[in-house]
Amino acid sequence: MRLSELFTKTSKTAPADEVAKNAQLLIRAGFIYKEMAGVYAYLPLGKRVLDNIMQVIREEMNAIGGNEISLTALQQKDTWEASGRWSDEIIDVWFKTKLASGTELGLAPTHEEPLTKLMKTYIASYKDLPVYPYQFQIKFRNELRSKSGLMRGREFWMKDLYSFSRDRAEHDEFYDKITEAYHAVYDRLGLGEITYKTFASGGSFSKYSHEFQTLSDVGEDTIYVHEAKKLAINEEVYTDEVLSDLGISRDELVEKKAVEVGNIFTLGTKFSDALDLVYTDEKGEQQKVFMGSYGIGPSRIMGLIAELFADDKGLVWPEAVAPARVYLVQIGDDVAEEAQKLYEQLVSKGIETLWDDRDARPGEKFADADLYGIPHRIVVSAKTVADQKVEYKARSADETELLTVDELLARLVVS
């Protein structure tokens, strides 16, 4: 991508009413556009980051048997009335609207009910189970407050996977698999060392659910971390009973602030009971399908990464999610041919490159390179061309190096 072809521009300021650091930086860098509080559009570079996060999640969900689908945002009232969750007293974040005919509809805050209804078409026998459909979709929740940028939105991206199993044992086996898949996701996104599987309330479904909480000073949750066992307890269930269940004592735990980046729930037969989702077992008897629900928020993760890894110059993206691996800075029109040649070499090696070919001052280009947070910066100038080298700098480093093109490519291909 040539920067001269990108319609977005960087800015020294963010909207005055934007208080979240992640949103301020992402808006200034031209990654997102604020439509209103808690509602953001993703611009070209921001869309690349979001897509990269989703791709990591997609690969890990597919690896454990997930089937990707796309469900509808518009929801029928009767589907949700069957479970009792159409009521605003039960789900207090509904956005509701009406068709021209007067028929009341809702915008989905989650998808347990409609997917359970849909699966009645495809599940009849024990031979049809287990199945693990999942989707990436914008969810709508009428939050009372939304001041955390991408980390708490009224309109936000969610990966939600639902498991449909024959019984509790089959469900538990998958529950362990998806736990490991979630850890793999956070490791690949650069969050693994500070993300903990956290015991939380299971509500009416089970004794416990599990959240995945990433340590952050801007987190809204308080958790108690056992660093040796790599687990944590949410403040809401921080009781002697839970400590006893886990075989740990209070003096082994450290209180921390954290951001919830995922959750996994055992649903049991709550929704299959409500919507009559059954299968015929090996004995010819009807049984209710046993369900689970598993969420990750890609847009929240994008905001959290922006918040966690930024420095005083701008964003600092991990390689797995950056909008490009290389920021190629061309200094002067007289080196355009050499910059073009290097750009083509990088792209031919599968190295995504953002080429800053603008007619702008070097200082402006370097400042934008830092603000964008792309992992590797390469400069082509009259001096570097004369030396038959390029100037290289990692975003996370202070020093620059002069490398030959072969040295540069060797470093980027293996890194």
CORKAGI-V888028 format. One record per backbone hydrogen bond with DSSP energy under -0.5 kcal/mol. NH is the residue of the N-H (numbers start at 0). CO is the residue of the C=O. If there is no record, write none. Layout:
NH_CO + NH_CO
//
This chain:
2_354 + 4_1 + 5_2 + 10_27 + 17_14 + 18_16 + 23_19 + 24_20 + 25_21 + 26_22 + 27_23 + 28_24 + 29_26 + 30_25 + 31_25 + 32_40 + 34_32 + 34_38 + 35_38 + 38_35 + 40_32 + 42_30 + 42_40 + 46_42 + 47_43 + 48_44 + 49_45 + 50_46 + 51_47 + 52_48 + 53_49 + 54_50 + 55_51 + 56_52 + 57_53 + 58_54 + 59_55 + 60_56 + 61_57 + 62_58 + 63_59 + 63_60 + 64_61 + 65_60 + 66_131 + 67_65 + 68_133 + 74_105 + 76_103 + 79_75 + 80_76 + 81_77 + 82_79 + 83_79 + 84_79 + 85_79 + 89_86 + 90_86 + 91_89 + 93_90 + 94_106 + 95_93 + 96_104 + 98_102 + 101_98 + 104_96 + 105_74 + 106_94 + 107_72 + 107_105 + 114_110 + 115_111 + 116_112 + 117_113 + 118_114 + 119_115 + 119_116 + 120_117 + 121_118 + 122_118 + 123_121 + 125_279 + 127_124 + 128_125 + 129_163 + 130_163 + 132_161 + 133_66 + 134_159 + 136_157 + 138_155 + 139_107 + 140_153 + 141_92 + 142_140 + 150_147 + 151_148 + 153_37 + 154_37 + 155_138 + 157_136 + 158_295 + 159_134 + 159_157 + 160_293 + 161_132 + 162_291 + 163_130 + 164_162 + 164_289 + 170_166 + 171_167 + 172_168 + 173_169 + 174_170 + 175_171 + 176_172 + 177_173 + 178_174 + 179_175 + 180_176 + 181_177 + 182_178 + 183_179 + 184_180 + 185_181 + 186_182 + 187_183 + 188_184 + 189_186 + 190_185 + 191_185 + 193_190 + 194_191 + 195_212 + 196_229 + 197_210 + 198_231 + 199_208 + 201_206 + 204_201 + 205_201 + 208_199 + 209_263 + 210_197 + 211_261 + 212_195 + 212_210 + 213_258 + 214_193 + 214_212 + 215_256 + 218_215 + 220_257 + 222_220 + 222_255 + 223_232 + 224_222 + 224_253 + 225_230 + 226_224 + 229_225 + 230_225 + 231_196 + 232_223 + 233_198 + 234_221 + 236_233 + 237_234 + 238_236 + 242_238 + 243_239 + 244_240 + 245_241 + 246_242 + 246_243 + 247_242 + 251_248 + 252_249 + 253_224 + 255_222 + 257_220 + 258_213 + 260_211 + 260_258 + 261_211 + 262_294 + 263_209 + 264_292 + 266_264 + 266_290 + 267_290 + 269_266 + 272_268 + 273_269 + 274_270 + 275_271 + 276_271 + 277_275 + 278_286 + 279_123 + 280_278 + 280_284 + 283_280 + 286_278 + 288_276 + 289_164 + 290_267 + 291_162 + 292_264 + 293_160 + 294_262 + 295_158 + 296_260 + 297_295 + 298_156 + 300_296 + 301_297 + 302_298 + 303_299 + 304_300 + 305_301 + 306_302 + 307_303 + 308_304 + 309_305 + 310_313 + 313_310 + 314_370 + 316_372 + 320_317 + 321_317 + 324_351 + 325_351 + 326_375 + 327_325 + 327_353 + 328_326 + 328_377 + 329_327 + 329_355 + 330_328 + 330_379 + 331_329 + 334_331 + 335_332 + 338_334 + 339_335 + 340_336 + 341_337 + 342_338 + 343_339 + 344_340 + 345_341 + 346_342 + 347_343 + 348_344 + 348_345 + 349_346 + 350_345 + 351_349 + 353_325 + 354_0 + 354_352 + 355_327 + 355_353 + 356_354 + 359_357 + 364_360 + 365_361 + 366_362 + 367_363 + 368_364 + 369_365 + 370_366 + 371_367 + 372_368 + 373_368 + 374_323 + 375_324 + 376_392 + 377_326 + 378_390 + 379_328 + 380_378 + 384_380 + 385_381 + 386_382 + 387_384 + 388_383 + 389_402 + 390_378 + 391_389 + 391_400 + 392_376 + 394_374 + 396_393 + 400_391 + 402_389 + 402_400 + 407_403 + 408_404 + 409_405 + 410_406 + 411_407 + 412_408 + 413_409 + 414_410
//
